[in-house]
Amino acid sequence: MAEGMIAAGSRGPRLTNAGLVSAVLVGLVGAMVIFVTPGFLALIAQKAGLNNDQLGYIAAWDINAMAVAIGVSTFALSRVRWRHAVALSLVLIALGNGLTAMTDSFAGIAAARVVAGAGEGIAVGFAFAALGRAANPDRAFAIYLVVGALFSSGLLFMLPVLQAAMEPAWLFIANAVLALLVLFSLRHFPDGSADEDDVFAGGGKLDLPLAGGALLGVFLYFFATGAIWSYSERIGIGSGLTPDLIATGLSLGTLAGVLGAALAGMLPRRWGRSWPLLISGGVSVTSFLLLRDNVSAVAFIASTTMLLFGWNFAQPLLSGICSEACARGRVVCAMGSIQTFGTGLGPAAAAATLVTGSFNLAIYGSAIILVASLLITIFATHRTPRRLA
């Protein structure tokens, strides 16, 4: 066995309270763009004057770089010092945001967001691994989700005021400074590699059909939802809604997401996951369709609230299905990368439909893809027998 590694099946030390705070901060900084995607694109639009399809590609470059980095981090957990990796990630996030502040060209911003996205992915990958060490991982992830939702809700609500008070470049610089400040918490962050399982080592049975179906379903689900969430702010602007009303809708949506995740965690196990997933799918599809054509203020707020509620209600259920596919956590690790790829590719695909001059094609397409994703996932959970590898 390589020096610094432990036998498969063992477990690293539990996460301390201070370590939990550090992991939440690292995860929050890493996932900032996903938490506030509409606001992020609004800042890019204000800063560089990019059109809607260019904004979709900017989001895709950032989030897909993040997805690749999460995938790489999954393999690196048992091979590198965690604090060193997270420190590198925070420096990359700061560098990427600093470069974003310095350029106004499409190519320059895309390159800067790739740098930031790489750091974001490393941060999220290691933060999730740290949260998984908590005595109660479900509670640790719930704390992370609540903190992220509350922070992003406040930021989205205040964004119009901030945009009026300062240039967008200063907000990207502020994000860079925040990433560097989180470096001071790393003394409490668990320093893995010496005591972390190699989740890809031998041992543990993998349900290949369930894993394949679940991961395909997750990719399509996040692909569809990411497309609409990313463009929700631009849809509101295109309908003539005021920035303050849009900010209110987005912030209320993130708060509804907290409620959705909490309700999913309280569901009795005997209810299973199929019907709850179908209900969440109905809520999500309705939220998409409310954004068609010229959107009223009431429809916009209802849509963003339902979208984030349905999304966060479904996520714990999808994570649970992936957990059942492999007790060693290989599928859940892969899920983190897969869902981020979906979230990043969704806006790019939606951007390609905007040549029609309307968001309707993206909305209808996303609704169909989301329904297909849930049907694939539910079918995978009900087929028998299971093939284990």
N, C-alpha and C positions, 0 to 999 in steps of 0.2 A: 504494500500500500504506500502511496506517495506520502512524503513527509507533510504534516499539517492537515491530513485528512483523517476521518474517522470511519468506522465501519458503517455500511449502509444499514438503515433501520434505527440507528441511534438518533439522539436529538440534542441540539445545542441548549445552552442555558436559557432560562425563561427571561422574558423582557421585563426590565425594571420600569417603574413609573417614569423616571427621567428618560429612559430609553424610548418609552412610548411617546413622550412629548417630542423627542427628536425625530422619531420615525414619522409621526404625523406631519411635522414641519417639512421634512424632506419630501414626503409624498405630496403634500400640498403644493410646494414649489414646482415639483416635477409635473404635476397634472394641471397646472394653472391654465394652460391654453385650452384644455378640454373642458374644465370647469366653466370657463368664460368665453367659449369660442365666438359667440356673436359679438361680444364686446371687443375681443381681440381683432376681429375682422373690421369692426367699425373704426378702430384706431388706425389700422393699416390703410383703410379707405381714406380717412381724413388726412393721414400723413402723406401718402403717395398718389392719391387720386386714381387708384386702380379700379377697373370695372368689376362687375360681379363675377364673371368667369375667372378673371385673374385672381380674385380673392379666394375662390374655391381651390385653385391650384396652390396658393400660398399655404392654406390650411393643410392641404394634402402633403406638401413637402415637410412641414413641421411634424405632423402627427405620424406620418409613415416613417420618418427618421426615428421618431420615438418608438414606434413598434419594433423596428429592427434592433434598436438598442435594448429594449426589454427582452427580446429573444436571446440576444447575446448574453445579457446579464443572467438569464436563467442557467446557462451553461457555466457561467463564471462564479456562481455562488460559493462553490466548494474549492475554488482555485485561487481567489484573490482576497486580499484584506479588504473587508467591507468598508471600513472608514476611509481607506485610500480611494476606493472606487467612488464612494459617495462624494468625497471632496473633489475629485476630478469632475464628477457630474455637475456639481454646483458651480465650478469655475466655467465649464462649458455653457451652462445656462446664462451666467453673467456675461460671458463673451458674446454669445449669440444675441442677447438683448441689446448689448452695447453696439454691436454691428448693425442691428436693426435700426437703432436710433440714428445711426450715422449715414444711412443711405435712403434714397427715395426711388430707386429703380426696381423694376420687377425682379430682374435677375439677382440684384444685390440683396434684396429682402429675402428671396427664396433661399439663397446661399446662407444667409444669416440664420434663417429659421431651421435649416438642416443642422447647423452647429448647435443651436439651442435645443432642437428636438433630440439630438443624440444625448445631450446631458439630461434632458427630461426623462428619457427612457431608462437610462441607468439609475436615476434617482427613484423612479417609480418601482423598478424591478427590485432594488435592494430594500426600499421602504416596505414593500409588500412582504418580502421575506422576513424582515424584522417584525412586522406586525403579526405574522404567522407564528412567532415564538411566544406570543403572549399566553398567559395561563388560560384566558378565554379569547381565542382569536376572533370569534364572532363579535364580541363586544369591542375589541380593539379596532376592527374594521368599521364598526358602526360609529365609533368615536371619530375616526378619520373622515368618514362620509359626512357626519354632522358638521364637523369643523370646516370641511371643504365647502359644504353647501352654504353654511352661514357666512363664511368669508366671501365666497363668490356672489352670494345674494347681495351683500352690502356693497361690494365693488361694482356690480352691474347697476345697482340703484344709484350710486354716486357718480357713475361714469359721465353722464351728460354735464354735471357740474365740473368734474375734473377736466373734461375736454374743453369747456369754455374758459377755464382758468389757466390752462397751460398747453403748450405744444405737445402732441403725441409722443415726441421723442423723449420727453422727460418722464413719461409713464413707463416707457421701456427701460430707461435708466433706473427708475425706482424699482422695477422688477429685478434688474441686475443686482442692485444693492441688497434687496431682500434675500436673494440667493446667497450672496456672500455673508450676510449676517447669520444665516442658518449654519454656516461652517462652525460657529462657536458652540453649537449644540452637539457636535459630533463626538465629543469626549464621552457622551452618554450613549451614543449609538452602538449597538452590539457589533463587535469586531469579529465577524465570522471567518470562514475558511478553515480555521483550526478545529472548529467544532460543528460545522454545518454538514448535514447529509448531502451526498452527491445524488440528487434526485434521479439522475439518469444511470446510476449504477444498477447492478443486477438486483433482482428481488422485486416482488410486487407483481400482481397480475394486471394486465391492461385489457380492457374490454374494447377491442378494436372497432366493432360496428357502432357501439355507443359513443366512443370517443370521436370517430369520424363524423357521425351525424350531429353530435352536440357542437363540435367545433365549426362545422359548416353552418349550422343554425346560428351560432354566435356571430360568425363573420357577417352573414347576411343581415342579422338583426341590427348590428351596430352600423353596418353600411347604410341601411335605410334610415335609421334614426339620426346618425351623424350628418347625413345630407340635409335633413330638414332643420335640425338644431343649428347647424352652422349658418344656414341662410335665413333663420327666423328674423333676425334684426333687419336684414336687407329687404325681406318681404314686407315688414312693417313700414320701412322707409318708402318703399315703392307704392304703398297704399296711402301715403300721406299722413301717417301717424306721427305724433310729436316724439322727439327723443325721450322726453320725460315719461310718456306713457309706455314707450317701448321698454325703457329701463325698469319701470314698475312691473310690467309683464314678465320680463326675464328674471327679476329678483323673486317675484312670487313663484315662478316656476321652480327655481332652485330650492325654495322652502318646501314646495309640494313634493320635491324629490326626497327630502328627508322623511316625510310622512310615508311615501311609498315604500322606501326601504324598511322603515320600522314595521309597517303592516306586514310586509313579506316575512320578516323575521318572527312575527307573532302567529303566523298561520299554524294551525294544528297539523302535525305530520300526516294524520290520517286523511287529510284532504288531498294529498298528493300534490303534483305540480302541474298537471295537464290543464285542469280547469282554471286555476289561477293564471297560468300563462295565456290562455285564450282570452280571459277577461282583460288582462293587461294589453293584449294585442288589440282588442276592440277599442280600448281607451286611446291607444297610440294612433291607430288608423283614424279615429274620429278627430284627434288633434291635428293630424296632417291635413285632412280634408277641410278643416276650418280655415286653413290658410290659402284656399283657392281664390283666384280673382281679386277683387278689391276687398280687403279685410277691414272689418270694423274694429273699434277699440275693444268692445266686449268679446268679439271672436278671437282677437289676438291674445288677450289675457287668458281666456279660457283655453286656447290652444297651447300656449307655453306651459300653463299649469298642468294640463292633462299630459302633455308630452313628457315632462320631467317626472311626473308621478308614475306614469306607465313604465318609463325607462328604468327608474330606480326600483320599482316594484319587481320587474322581471329579472334584474341583475342577480340578486341573491339566489333566485330559483335556477337560473342558468348555471351559476357557480356550483350549486349543489349537484346538478346533473353531471357536470364535468368532474366533480369530486368522486362520484360513484364510479366513473369510468376507470379510475386508477387510484388505489388507496395511498400510493406513494406521492401523489400530487403532481405527476408529470403532465396530466391533461390540464389541470388548473393553471400550472405555469405556462403551458402553451396558450391557454385561453387569454392570458394577459396580453400576449403579443398579437394574437389573432383579432381580438376585439379592437385593439388600437389600429391595426391595419384597416379594419372595416370602417372605423370612425374617420380615418384619414382619406380613404378612397371614396367614401360617400360624397363629400363635397366636390371632389374632382369630377366624378361622374355626373353630378347635378350640374356642374358648370358647363359640361358638354351639351346639355339640353337647352341652355339659355339662348341659343341661336334662334329659338322660336319667339323670343321676346317676352316669354311668360314663364312663371315657375310651375305652371300646372302639370307639365309633363313630368318634371322631377317629383312633384307631389304624388301623382297617380302611380308612377313607377315605384316610388318608395313604399307606398301603401301595399302594393302587390308583393314586393320583395319581403316586407316585414311579415305578412301573412304566410308566405312560403317558408320563411325561416322558422316560424313557430311550428308549422305542420311537420317540417323535417325533424325538428328537435323532438317533438312529441312522438312521432313515429319511431324514432331511434330508441326512445325509452320504453316502448311497448313491444318491440319485436323480440322474439325468442328463437332459438337459444342464443346465449351469449358466447362469443369466441374470446377466450382469454389468451394473452400472449405475455 
